[in-house]
Amino acid sequence: MIPHVFAENTDDSDQSSLPKVLDENYVVEQFVAEGIPNSPTTMTFLGDDILVLQRYDGIVRLVRNGVLQPWPVLDVSVAKDGERGMLGITSDGSKVYVYFTAADVDAGKAIENRIYKYDWNGEKLVNPVLLKILPSDNYYHNGGAMTSFDGQIYAVMGDNGNYGRLQNRDADWKNDTSVILRIDPPGSYYAMGIRNSFGITVDPTTGNIWDTENGDDVNDEINLVPENFNSGWIEITGITKNQTLIDSLPKYGDFVYSNPEFVWEKPVCPTGIAFSTSEKFTQTNSVFVGDCNNGNIYRFNLNEDRTGFVFNSSDLQDNILNIGESNEEILFGTGFGAITDVEEGPDGFLYIVSLSNGKIYRIIPKDIVQSLPELKGNYLSEFSEIIVYLGIILVIFAVVIYLIIRKIIANRRFSLENE
């Protein structure tokens, strides 16, 4: 279930208090002091630079050295009603892929969802190539999550209000809905039967794809997504032991249903999902998931094969957080607002995009902050740095001028004394 905070523009960017990480070994900081306007959705790293989408105005912004740069690196016209807008971004080297709901003018009538490939030249996104057109007949379930791995770009498209074979109904309906798509290079559907998703990633250790999936009134999911995976929507949500129900699903190609690895019975609207690979962060056997409803970050410990989760709590042994059960074991952070993306940065730390707060946060191990205090102060504006440099130059120039003038006066005085 999608909360109103995602479907509508709710701006809590004036929030002054920081979110909280419940694990005392970590601290959280606001990474971009200026905040991100117009409801940021997703981000991607290009080296140490960040490109972040502004959902409502079709703009892609550059964050460099922790500073939001004043100029857009891309500006396109997007629809902004419901769950439309600037929805997804990922990158592979200097190639950047952007997923958005196109319109003739900003906030105009939706035309379709589009995925473009651009070249990053260090300052702008240039050389647009239209790779895929996707339906946007309805304002909801437009998907938009994207990821890249080993030269392959993937994107998720929700059902967009369609209920046909790709939604496990024995009827013809619109193609390219409820699927994970191979975008570049193009290929056949990777997965089907997906209601809607705001999170997809790849476990870099195994190469396995994982996604988050939004349920209707119950059963939000985290899924391990093998090739030719059928997530079950609209006939199955959550975990089922009913083999007769599974066998009754209409057959679509070689796609096979399997149960999710975790389920929230009460919807939380899971969004971004990310693995940690850095020894500095000391969470290489964990996966992190953000939610949009509560502003929580969840930490799941992986099993030995990295194909599911292990829990200590008896409540979670069935891989379901049922209504009334405690989420204490998996709760990692709170107070992040409507989380729309979770990414591991090139520094090995965890980055969180908050749509409602208009902010990017960074989570860092406490011992690293203490041993490397310069991390706390590395967000000095480039403009401030320029001003500092100019100030130094002006001081040097003033000293030189002073010495020259002093020399001239001394020479004149000497000349007068000898006349």
C-alpha positions in Angstrom: 0.0 0.0 0.0 1.4 3.4 -1.0 1.1 6.2 1.6 -0.2 9.6 0.8 3.3 11.0 1.5 4.6 9.4 -1.7 1.5 10.1 -3.8 1.4 13.7 -2.8 3.9 16.4 -2.1 4.6 16.4 1.6 7.5 18.6 2.5 9.0 18.2 5.9 12.4 19.7 4.9 12.5 22.1 7.8 12.9 19.1 10.1 15.9 20.0 12.3 16.5 16.8 14.3 18.5 14.0 12.8 17.2 10.5 12.4 18.4 7.9 14.9 20.4 4.7 14.4 19.6 2.2 17.1 22.9 0.3 16.8 25.2 2.4 19.1 28.1 1.5 16.9 26.8 3.9 14.2 25.9 7.5 13.8 23.9 9.4 11.2 24.5 12.8 9.6 22.9 15.0 7.1 25.2 14.6 4.1 23.9 17.6 2.0 23.6 20.7 4.2 21.3 22.5 1.7 18.8 19.8 1.4 17.3 18.6 -1.9 14.2 20.5 -3.2 11.1 19.1 -4.9 11.0 15.7 -3.2 14.1 13.7 -4.1 13.5 10.1 -5.1 16.6 8.1 -6.1 20.3 8.7 -6.5 23.3 7.1 -8.1 27.0 7.5 -7.6 29.5 8.5 -10.4 32.8 8.2 -8.6 32.4 10.4 -5.6 29.7 12.5 -7.2 26.0 11.9 -6.6 23.2 12.5 -9.1 19.8 12.8 -7.4 16.3 13.1 -9.0 13.9 15.8 -8.0 10.6 14.1 -8.5 8.2 17.0 -9.3 10.2 19.3 -11.6 12.0 16.8 -13.9 15.5 18.0 -12.7 18.6 15.9 -12.0 20.9 17.6 -9.5 24.6 17.1 -8.8 26.0 16.7 -5.3 29.8 17.2 -5.3 31.9 17.1 -2.2 28.7 17.0 -0.1 27.4 20.2 -1.7 24.3 20.5 -3.9 25.5 22.3 -7.0 23.2 25.2 -8.2 22.7 24.1 -11.8 20.7 21.1 -13.0 22.6 18.5 -15.0 19.4 17.5 -16.7 15.9 19.0 -17.0 13.0 17.2 -18.6 9.2 17.7 -18.5 7.4 15.3 -16.2 3.9 14.5 -15.0 3.6 14.8 -11.2 0.3 13.4 -10.2 0.0 10.2 -8.1 3.1 8.2 -8.3 4.4 9.7 -11.5 7.5 11.9 -12.0 11.2 11.4 -11.8 11.2 7.8 -10.6 14.5 6.0 -11.1 18.2 6.4 -11.9 21.2 4.1 -12.1 24.6 4.2 -13.7 27.3 2.0 -15.3 30.6 3.7 -15.7 29.9 7.0 -17.4 26.5 5.8 -18.7 23.5 7.1 -16.8 19.9 5.7 -17.0 16.9 7.8 -16.0 13.3 6.5 -15.7 10.6 9.2 -15.7 6.9 9.9 -16.6 7.1 12.1 -19.6 4.7 15.1 -20.2 4.7 18.0 -22.7 5.2 20.5 -19.9 6.1 20.1 -16.2 3.0 19.0 -14.3 1.2 18.3 -17.6 -0.8 15.3 -18.6 1.2 12.1 -18.6 2.2 10.7 -22.0 4.1 7.5 -21.0 7.0 6.3 -18.9 10.4 6.5 -20.6 13.9 5.2 -19.9 16.7 7.1 -21.4 20.5 6.5 -21.5 22.8 9.5 -21.2 26.5 10.1 -21.2 28.0 11.9 -18.2 30.6 14.4 -19.2 31.4 15.5 -15.6 29.1 18.4 -15.6 25.9 17.5 -17.7 24.0 14.5 -18.9 24.3 14.6 -22.7 23.5 12.5 -25.8 20.1 11.1 -24.8 19.1 7.8 -26.2 15.5 6.5 -25.7 15.7 2.9 -24.7 12.2 1.9 -23.5 8.7 3.3 -23.6 6.4 1.9 -20.8 2.7 2.5 -20.1 1.5 5.1 -17.7 -2.3 4.8 -18.2 -2.9 5.1 -14.5 -1.2 7.4 -12.0 -0.3 4.5 -9.7 2.0 1.5 -9.8 4.5 3.0 -12.3 7.5 1.3 -10.7 10.7 3.1 -11.5 13.4 1.2 -9.4 16.5 0.5 -11.4 19.9 -1.2 -10.8 23.0 -2.3 -12.8 25.3 -5.3 -12.4 27.9 -6.8 -14.6 27.0 -4.7 -17.6 23.3 -5.3 -17.4 20.7 -2.6 -16.6 17.4 -3.7 -14.9 14.2 -1.8 -14.3 11.0 -2.6 -12.5 7.5 -1.7 -13.9 4.4 -2.1 -11.7 1.0 -3.4 -12.9 -0.2 0.2 -13.7 -3.8 -1.1 -13.2 -3.5 -4.0 -15.7 -4.7 -7.5 -14.8 -3.7 -10.0 -17.5 -1.2 -12.8 -18.0 1.7 -10.9 -16.5 -0.5 -10.5 -13.4 -1.4 -14.2 -13.3 -4.8 -13.8 -14.8 -5.8 -15.9 -17.8 -6.6 -13.0 -20.1 -4.7 -10.8 -22.5 -3.8 -7.4 -21.3 -1.1 -4.8 -21.8 2.5 -6.0 -22.0 5.5 -4.6 -20.1 3.6 -4.4 -16.8 4.3 -6.2 -13.5 7.8 -7.1 -14.7 11.5 -6.7 -14.2 13.0 -5.7 -17.5 16.4 -6.1 -19.1 16.9 -2.6 -20.4 20.5 -2.4 -21.7 21.3 -4.6 -23.4 17.7 -5.3 -24.1 16.3 -8.8 -23.5 13.3 -10.8 -22.4 11.5 -10.3 -19.1 13.6 -11.2 -16.1 10.6 -11.6 -13.7 6.8 -11.1 -13.7 3.9 -11.0 -11.3 5.1 -7.9 -9.5 2.4 -5.6 -8.1 4.8 -2.6 -7.7 8.3 -2.0 -6.5 10.5 0.9 -5.4 13.6 -1.1 -4.7 15.8 -3.5 -6.6 19.5 -4.4 -6.1 22.1 -7.1 -6.8 24.0 -9.0 -4.1 27.6 -8.4 -5.4 28.8 -11.5 -3.7 26.4 -13.9 -5.5 25.0 -11.9 -8.4 21.5 -12.6 -7.1 18.8 -10.0 -7.7 16.6 -8.9 -4.7 13.6 -6.6 -4.7 11.1 -5.1 -2.4 7.4 -5.3 -3.4 4.5 -3.3 -2.2 1.4 -5.3 -1.2 -2.2 -4.1 -1.3 -3.8 -3.9 2.1 -1.5 -6.6 3.5 1.8 -8.4 2.8 4.7 -6.2 1.8 7.6 -8.4 0.6 11.3 -8.8 0.2 12.1 -11.2 -2.6 15.1 -13.1 -3.9 14.5 -12.9 -7.6 16.0 -15.7 -9.7 15.7 -15.5 -13.5 12.1 -16.4 -14.7 10.7 -15.6 -11.2 7.0 -15.2 -10.8 6.1 -13.1 -7.8 2.5 -14.3 -7.8 0.5 -11.0 -8.0 -2.5 -10.8 -8.3 -3.4 -14.3 -7.1 -0.8 -14.7 -4.4 0.6 -12.2 -1.9 2.8 -13.0 1.1 3.9 -16.6 2.0 1.6 -19.5 1.0 1.9 -23.2 1.6 -1.1 -23.9 -0.7 0.5 -25.9 -3.5 -2.9 -26.2 -5.2 -3.1 -22.4 -5.4 0.5 -22.2 -6.8 -0.3 -24.9 -9.4 -3.4 -23.1 -10.5 -1.5 -20.0 -11.6 -1.8 -19.5 -15.4 1.4 -20.6 -17.0 3.4 -17.8 -18.7 6.6 -19.0 -20.4 9.1 -20.6 -18.0 8.3 -18.4 -15.1 8.0 -20.1 -11.7 6.5 -18.9 -8.5 8.4 -18.9 -5.2 7.6 -17.4 -1.8 9.1 -14.2 -0.6 12.0 -14.2 1.9 10.3 -11.8 4.3 6.8 -10.4 4.7 5.3 -7.5 6.7 1.7 -8.4 7.3 0.9 -4.7 8.0 2.2 -2.6 5.0 5.2 -0.5 5.6 5.9 0.4 2.0 9.4 -1.0 1.6 11.5 1.0 -0.9 15.3 1.1 -1.3 17.3 -2.0 -0.6 21.1 -2.3 -0.5 23.9 -4.7 0.5 27.0 -3.6 2.4 30.3 -4.7 0.9 32.7 -2.6 2.9 34.7 -4.1 5.7 34.8 -0.6 7.2 31.0 -0.7 7.7 31.3 -4.3 9.2 27.9 -5.4 7.8 28.9 -7.6 4.8 26.5 -10.3 5.8 23.5 -8.0 6.0 21.0 -6.3 3.7 19.4 -3.0 4.5 15.8 -1.9 3.5 14.1 1.5 4.0 10.4 2.1 4.3 8.2 5.0 3.2 5.4 4.7 5.8 7.4 4.9 9.0 10.8 6.3 8.1 12.5 3.1 9.4 15.6 1.3 8.2 15.7 -2.5 8.7 18.7 -4.7 8.9 18.4 -8.4 7.9 21.1 -10.9 8.6 21.7 -13.3 5.6 22.0 -17.0 5.9 25.2 -18.8 4.9 24.1 -19.2 1.3 22.9 -15.6 1.1 19.5 -16.8 -0.1 17.4 -15.8 2.9 17.5 -14.4 6.4 18.2 -15.8 9.9 16.4 -14.5 12.9 16.8 -15.0 16.7 13.3 -13.9 17.6 10.6 -16.6 17.8 8.2 -14.1 16.3 10.2 -14.0 13.0 11.0 -17.7 12.5 8.2 -17.9 10.0 9.8 -15.0 8.0 6.7 -12.9 8.7 6.3 -9.8 10.9 2.7 -10.3 11.9 0.5 -7.5 13.3 1.3 -7.2 17.0 4.8 -8.8 16.8 8.0 -6.9 17.7 10.3 -5.6 14.9 13.0 -4.9 17.4 15.5 -7.5 16.0 15.4 -6.0 12.5 15.0 -2.3 13.3 18.2 -0.5 12.5 17.2 3.2 12.3 14.2 5.5 12.8 13.0 9.0 11.9 14.2 9.2 8.3 10.8 10.3 6.9 9.6 8.8 3.7 12.6 6.8 2.5 12.8 6.4 -1.2 16.4 5.1 -1.7 19.1 3.3 0.1 22.6 3.0 -1.5 26.1 2.0 -0.5 28.5 4.8 -1.3 32.1 4.5 -2.8 33.3 5.3 0.7 31.6 2.1 2.0 29.0 4.0 4.1 25.2 3.8 3.8 23.3 6.7 2.1 19.6 7.3 2.6 17.3 9.5 0.5 14.3 11.0 2.3 11.5 12.3 0.0 9.5 13.9 2.7 12.5 15.5 4.5 14.2 16.6 1.2 17.5 15.3 2.5 20.3 12.8 1.9 21.6 11.2 5.1 24.8 9.1 5.6 25.3 6.4 8.2 28.9 6.0 9.5 30.6 3.6 12.0 31.2 5.6 15.2 34.8 4.5 15.6 35.6 5.8 12.1 34.1 9.2 12.9 36.2 9.3 16.0 39.4 8.3 14.3 38.8 10.4 11.2 37.3 13.7 12.5 37.8 15.3 9.2 34.8 13.4 7.9 32.6 15.6 10.0 33.8 18.7 8.3 34.3 17.7 4.7 31.1 19.4 3.4 32.5 22.9 3.0 30.9 24.6 0.1 33.0 24.8 -3.0 31.9 28.5 -3.1 33.1 28.9 0.4 36.4 27.3 -0.6 36.7 29.7 -3.5 36.0 32.7 -1.2 38.7 31.4 1.1 41.2 31.1 -1.7 40.2 34.5 -3.1 40.6 36.0 0.4 44.1 34.5 0.6 45.0 35.9 -2.8 43.7 39.3 -1.8 45.7 39.4 1.4 48.8 38.4 -0.5 48.1 41.0 -3.2 47.5 43.7 -0.5 50.8 42.8 1.2 52.6 43.1 -2.1 51.0 46.4 -2.9 51.8 47.7 0.6 55.5 46.7 0.1 55.6 48.3 -3.3 54.1 51.6 -2.0 56.4 51.5 1.0 59.3 51.1 -1.3 58.2 54.0 -3.6 57.8 56.3 -0.6 61.2 55.3 0.8 62.8 56.0 -2.6 61.1 59.4 -2.9 62.2 60.3 0.6 65.7 59.3 -0.2 65.7 61.4 -3.3 64.4 64.5 -1.5 67.0 64.2 1.2 69.8 64.1 -1.5 68.5 67.2 -3.4 
